[in-house]
Amino acid sequence: MGSVPAATPSVREIWRAQRADGPAAVLAIGTANPAHCVPQDEFPDFYFRATNSDHLTALKGKFKRVFQKLGVEKRYLHHTEELLRAHPEFLDDEAASLDARLDIVATAVPELAAEASKKAISEWGRPAADITHLVVTTNSGAHIPGVDFRLIPLLGLRPSVRRTMLYLNGCFAGSAALRLAKDLAENNRGARVLVVCAELTLMLFNGPKEGSFERLIHQGLFGDGAGAVVVGADPLSPVEHALFEMVSAAQTVIPDSGDAITMHITKGGFGGNISTRDVPVFIGDNVERCLHDSLEPLGIGAKWNDLFWAVHPGSSAILDRIDTVLQLEPEKLAASRRVLSDYGNMFGVTIIFVLDELRRRLREQEGAGGAPEWGVVMTFGPGLTVETMVLHATGHMHASP
Ligand SMILES: CC(C)(COP(=O)(O)OP(=O)(O)OC[C@H]1O[C@@H](n2cnc3c(N)ncnc32)[C@H](O)[C@@H]1OP(=O)(O)O)[C@@H](O)C(=O)NCCC(=O)NCCSC(=O)CC(=O)O
């Protein structure tokens, strides 16, 4: 008599076994910047000298006035005066400079991305080969194979790592990648997702031009950096620790705001528009509705000042608007303001720096016995798009090395 075959599991049983038991969580964070640091008060001199524009004294005066209002004290930039001298075509948006810019970012973006990733993997505590999924996002490039592919040898990832490359998501790119990572981690038992965002503003670099206000914002606000996060569900004790549990994630579009921020590739790098007067107003008018839409279905009825906050610091005017609308206590957006001040707006990378800064601040508050348990991530970008993620702090807020 033959043995009785084991019953084949049902599709539902297979589906259930493939899924994680608990929520996705942030397990580690790493950040990196280029070495070239430019204090904001020295930037107008650097910029007008490097672009042979010192004769435009009135325009330089306007740059200085507006730069002081952005909330930035210093930034890190890949491009130096030496690099700009070697590429005079980068000073003129009518010149065909796209190929030269793409050549530079093709190497520099993966290298910066790898630096941040190595720090995240080292803090995580497991080998790089245990990463099962890779989600990479950048606005700084347009290559196939892209940064995701280059990271496999740079980090020693498995060739079978499942890659997703997100190009041109503007400043909400970091949140979009984290939202995707949450779904991947919860829907693939044992998955460990490496999220990587990297940006170089070289794609936006141009000389000053009368009447081009957005150029002034492009040059004065944005900075270069990379951030990496390891995301996974059901942490393997004692090696892994959840920093933030990722409770829910949402994305929405603000009605009639489609022209407020636009970006497109041109022969001279990136073109586009930022309606600097409208963006803070659109965000201020919609922030409460987005928050209610995220928190109410979860049954979280906390007051705004009972939460911790990780908000994309688009500029200090945007943070001021959010402060006013939500009537936040001054320290609530302190992590966002600190990152804006020390690094500038690094597009989608910025929110990873804010999370890193926030966990340091929460650790200090835990020590003092009063850290909030629940919090919100909010980022904004072209669309205008608002990304919201609800987080739960776990009490493991150890800082990165
Ligand atoms: C640009 C600002 C710093 C200006 O600050 P204030 O409004 O307080 O300044 P202000 O009104 O005194 O103006 C200072 C000087 O700038 C001039 N000015 C201001 N706005 C202008 C505009 N839109 N066009 C032309 N000139 C303008 C004023 O005339 C004045 O000139 P004068 O001194 O000669 O009188 C601020 O509005 C701001 O931070 N806006 C939001 C920026 C933004 O959109 N960030 C999002 C980045 S994108 C992002 O994060 C998402 C993404 O990219 O995806």
The ligand as an SDF file (V2000), in Angstrom:
LIG
                    3D

 54 56  0  0  0  0  0  0  0  0999 V2000
   10.4450   82.2710   -1.7580 C   0  0  0  0  0  0  0  0  0  0  0  0
   10.2100   82.6650   -0.3260 C   0  0  0  0  0  0  0  0  0  0  0  0
   11.4530   82.3570    0.5020 C   0  0  0  0  0  0  0  0  0  0  0  0
    9.9740   84.1910   -0.2640 C   0  0  0  0  0  0  0  0  0  0  0  0
    9.7440   84.5610    1.0790 O   0  0  0  0  0  0  0  0  0  0  0  0
    8.7500   85.7430    1.4200 P   0  0  0  0  0  0  0  0  0  0  0  0
    7.4840   85.4740    0.7030 O   0  0  0  0  0  0  0  0  0  0  0  0
    8.7040   85.9120    2.9110 O   0  0  0  0  0  0  0  0  0  0  0  0
    9.5500   86.9390    0.8540 O   0  0  0  0  0  0  0  0  0  0  0  0
    9.0990   88.3320    0.2840 P   0  0  0  0  0  0  0  0  0  0  0  0
    7.6720   88.3630   -0.1140 O   0  0  0  0  0  0  0  0  0  0  0  0
    9.6010   89.3390    1.2480 O   0  0  0  0  0  0  0  0  0  0  0  0
    9.9920   88.3830   -1.0490 O   0  0  0  0  0  0  0  0  0  0  0  0
   11.4070   88.5120   -1.0180 C   0  0  0  0  0  0  0  0  0  0  0  0
   11.8180   88.9770   -2.4080 C   0  0  0  0  0  0  0  0  0  0  0  0
   11.5050   87.9410   -3.3510 O   0  0  0  0  0  0  0  0  0  0  0  0
   10.5580   88.4210   -4.3040 C   0  0  0  0  0  0  0  0  0  0  0  0
    9.6250   87.3440   -4.6310 N   0  0  0  0  0  0  0  0  0  0  0  0
    9.0130   86.5340   -3.7570 C   0  0  0  0  0  0  0  0  0  0  0  0
    8.2800   85.6170   -4.4060 N   0  0  0  0  0  0  0  0  0  0  0  0
    8.4440   85.8710   -5.7240 C   0  0  0  0  0  0  0  0  0  0  0  0
    7.9670   85.2730   -6.9170 C   0  0  0  0  0  0  0  0  0  0  0  0
    7.1880   84.1850   -6.8670 N   0  0  0  0  0  0  0  0  0  0  0  0
    8.3570   85.8010   -8.0980 N   0  0  0  0  0  0  0  0  0  0  0  0
    9.1860   86.8610   -8.1570 C   0  0  0  0  0  0  0  0  0  0  0  0
    9.6850   87.4740   -7.0540 N   0  0  0  0  0  0  0  0  0  0  0  0
    9.3160   86.9820   -5.8640 C   0  0  0  0  0  0  0  0  0  0  0  0
    9.8760   89.6020   -3.6350 C   0  0  0  0  0  0  0  0  0  0  0  0
    9.3780   90.5210   -4.5850 O   0  0  0  0  0  0  0  0  0  0  0  0
   11.0580   90.2170   -2.8550 C   0  0  0  0  0  0  0  0  0  0  0  0
   11.9090   90.9260   -3.7190 O   0  0  0  0  0  0  0  0  0  0  0  0
   12.6870   92.2630   -3.2720 P   0  0  0  0  0  0  0  0  0  0  0  0
   13.5620   91.8560   -2.1000 O   0  0  0  0  0  0  0  0  0  0  0  0
   13.4650   92.6440   -4.4770 O   0  0  0  0  0  0  0  0  0  0  0  0
   11.6300   93.2180   -2.8620 O   0  0  0  0  0  0  0  0  0  0  0  0
    8.9620   81.9650    0.2900 C   0  0  0  0  0  0  0  0  0  0  0  0
    7.7870   82.4390   -0.3610 O   0  0  0  0  0  0  0  0  0  0  0  0
    9.0140   80.4810    0.1910 C   0  0  0  0  0  0  0  0  0  0  0  0
    9.8200   79.8360    0.8930 O   0  0  0  0  0  0  0  0  0  0  0  0
    8.1240   79.8910   -0.6110 N   0  0  0  0  0  0  0  0  0  0  0  0
    8.0360   78.4390   -0.7530 C   0  0  0  0  0  0  0  0  0  0  0  0
    9.1930   77.8650   -1.5250 C   0  0  0  0  0  0  0  0  0  0  0  0
    8.8150   76.5300   -2.1350 C   0  0  0  0  0  0  0  0  0  0  0  0
    7.8930   76.4900   -2.9450 O   0  0  0  0  0  0  0  0  0  0  0  0
    9.4310   75.4470   -1.7330 N   0  0  0  0  0  0  0  0  0  0  0  0
    9.0850   74.1640   -2.2300 C   0  0  0  0  0  0  0  0  0  0  0  0
   10.2420   73.5950   -2.8900 C   0  0  0  0  0  0  0  0  0  0  0  0
    9.7450   72.2790   -3.8750 S   0  0  0  0  0  0  0  0  0  0  0  0
    9.4780   70.9960   -2.8510 C   0  0  0  0  0  0  0  0  0  0  0  0
    9.8370   70.9780   -1.7160 O   0  0  0  0  0  0  0  0  0  0  0  0
    8.7820   69.8560   -3.4580 C   0  0  0  0  0  0  0  0  0  0  0  0
    9.3120   69.3650   -4.7890 C   0  0  0  0  0  0  0  0  0  0  0  0
   10.1770   69.9630   -5.3970 O   0  0  0  0  0  0  0  0  0  0  0  0
    8.8360   68.3190   -5.2600 O   0  0  0  0  0  0  0  0  0  0  0  0
  1  2  1  0
  2  3  1  0
  2  4  1  0
  2 36  1  0
  4  5  1  0
  5  6  1  0
  6  7  2  0
  6  8  1  0
  6  9  1  0
  9 10  1  0
 10 11  2  0
 10 12  1  0
 10 13  1  0
 13 14  1  0
 14 15  1  0
 15 16  1  0
 15 30  1  0
 16 17  1  0
 17 18  1  0
 17 28  1  0
 18 19  1  0
 18 27  1  0
 19 20  2  0
 20 21  1  0
 21 22  1  0
 21 27  2  0
 22 23  1  0
 22 24  2  0
 24 25  1  0
 25 26  2  0
 26 27  1  0
 28 29  1  0
 28 30  1  0
 30 31  1  0
 31 32  1  0
 32 33  2  0
 32 34  1  0
 32 35  1  0
 36 37  1  0
 36 38  1  0
 38 39  2  0
 38 40  1  0
 40 41  1  0
 41 42  1  0
 42 43  1  0
 43 44  2  0
 43 45  1  0
 45 46  1  0
 46 47  1  0
 47 48  1  0
 48 49  1  0
 49 50  2  0
 49 51  1  0
 51 52  1  0
 52 53  2  0
 52 54  1  0
M  END
$$$$
